[in-house]
């Protein structure tokens, strides 16, 4: 196996631990996988820097079901078409809306017994 050297100019001096981790990544992983990971990290950092990084699906679901009573969950399920329209206006995807509905069904059953 041929060995190649890469020289990179960076703005900060890395610590010894960071250098060891970087060397470990290059030793264990294929180069294409490293580039794919760096591309993902760059895109995420760019979105975060621009303020457009979306929150994860779990936090969206938790936000929607937090403090919802059994009666409220039942009402939302009865008026589900209207709820879907509101969620779509907020930009939620159909899988996210489906997961919210699943939690409402569980809430309506759990607390009404």
VEXDREN-2710 file (C-alpha; in Angstrom, 1 decimal):
% VEXDREN-2710
k/r/px/py/pz
1/UNK/0.0/0.0/0.0
2/UNK/1.4/3.4/-1.0
3/UNK/1.6/6.1/1.6
4/UNK/0.8/9.7/0.7
5/UNK/1.3/12.9/2.6
6/UNK/-1.3/15.7/2.8
7/UNK/-0.3/19.2/4.0
8/UNK/-3.1/21.5/5.2
9/UNK/-3.0/25.1/6.5
10/UNK/-5.3/25.7/9.4
11/UNK/-6.0/28.7/11.6
12/UNK/-5.6/27.0/14.9
13/UNK/-3.0/24.7/16.3
14/UNK/-4.5/21.3/16.9
15/UNK/-4.0/19.5/20.2
16/UNK/-2.2/16.2/20.4
17/UNK/-5.5/14.4/21.0
18/UNK/-7.0/16.0/17.9
19/UNK/-4.0/15.1/15.8
20/UNK/-4.2/11.4/17.0
21/UNK/-7.9/11.3/16.2
22/UNK/-7.3/12.7/12.7
23/UNK/-4.5/10.3/12.0
24/UNK/-6.7/7.4/13.3
25/UNK/-9.5/8.5/11.0
26/UNK/-7.2/8.5/8.0
27/UNK/-5.7/5.2/8.9
28/UNK/-9.0/3.4/9.4
29/UNK/-11.4/4.9/7.0
30/UNK/-11.5/5.1/3.2
31/UNK/-10.6/8.5/1.8
32/UNK/-14.0/8.9/0.0
33/UNK/-15.8/8.3/3.3
34/UNK/-13.7/11.0/5.0
35/UNK/-14.5/13.5/2.3
36/UNK/-18.2/12.6/2.5
37/UNK/-18.2/13.2/6.2
38/UNK/-16.3/16.5/5.8
39/UNK/-18.8/17.6/3.1
40/UNK/-21.7/16.9/5.5
41/UNK/-20.0/18.7/8.3
42/UNK/-19.3/21.7/6.1
43/UNK/-23.0/21.9/4.9
44/UNK/-24.2/21.6/8.5
45/UNK/-21.8/24.3/9.7
46/UNK/-22.9/26.6/6.8
47/UNK/-26.6/26.1/7.6
48/UNK/-25.9/26.7/11.3
49/UNK/-23.9/29.8/10.6
50/UNK/-26.7/31.1/8.3
51/UNK/-29.3/30.4/11.0
52/UNK/-31.3/28.0/8.8
53/UNK/-30.4/24.7/10.5
54/UNK/-33.7/23.0/11.3
55/UNK/-34.3/21.3/14.6
56/UNK/-34.7/17.5/14.6
57/UNK/-37.9/15.6/14.3
58/UNK/-37.9/14.4/17.9
59/UNK/-37.8/17.9/19.3
60/UNK/-40.6/19.0/16.9
61/UNK/-42.8/16.1/18.1
62/UNK/-42.0/16.8/21.8
63/UNK/-42.9/20.5/21.2
64/UNK/-46.3/19.5/19.8
65/UNK/-47.3/16.9/22.3
66/UNK/-45.9/18.7/25.4
67/UNK/-48.6/19.4/28.0
68/UNK/-51.4/18.1/25.8
69/UNK/-54.2/16.6/27.9
70/UNK/-56.2/13.5/26.9
71/UNK/-59.2/15.7/26.0
72/UNK/-57.0/18.0/23.8
73/UNK/-55.5/15.0/22.1
74/UNK/-59.0/13.6/21.4
75/UNK/-60.2/16.9/20.0
76/UNK/-57.1/17.2/17.7
77/UNK/-57.7/13.7/16.5
78/UNK/-61.4/14.5/15.7
79/UNK/-60.3/17.6/13.8
80/UNK/-57.3/15.9/12.2
81/UNK/-57.7/17.3/8.7
82/UNK/-57.5/20.9/10.1
83/UNK/-54.5/19.9/12.2
84/UNK/-52.7/18.5/9.1
85/UNK/-53.3/21.8/7.3
86/UNK/-51.8/23.7/10.2
87/UNK/-48.8/21.4/10.4
88/UNK/-48.2/21.7/6.7
89/UNK/-48.2/25.5/7.0
90/UNK/-45.6/25.2/9.6
91/UNK/-43.5/23.1/7.2
92/UNK/-43.7/19.8/8.9
93/UNK/-43.2/16.7/6.7
94/UNK/-45.9/14.0/6.4
95/UNK/-43.7/11.5/8.4
96/UNK/-43.4/14.0/11.2
97/UNK/-47.2/14.7/11.2
98/UNK/-47.8/11.0/11.2
99/UNK/-45.6/10.6/14.3
100/UNK/-47.4/13.4/16.1
101/UNK/-50.7/11.7/15.4
102/UNK/-49.4/8.4/16.8
103/UNK/-48.5/10.2/20.0
104/UNK/-51.9/11.9/20.2
105/UNK/-53.6/8.4/19.8
106/UNK/-51.4/7.1/22.7
107/UNK/-52.2/10.1/24.8
108/UNK/-56.0/9.9/24.2
109/UNK/-56.0/6.2/25.2
110/UNK/-53.6/6.4/28.1
111/UNK/-55.2/9.1/30.2
112/UNK/-58.9/8.5/29.4
113/UNK/-59.0/5.1/31.1
END
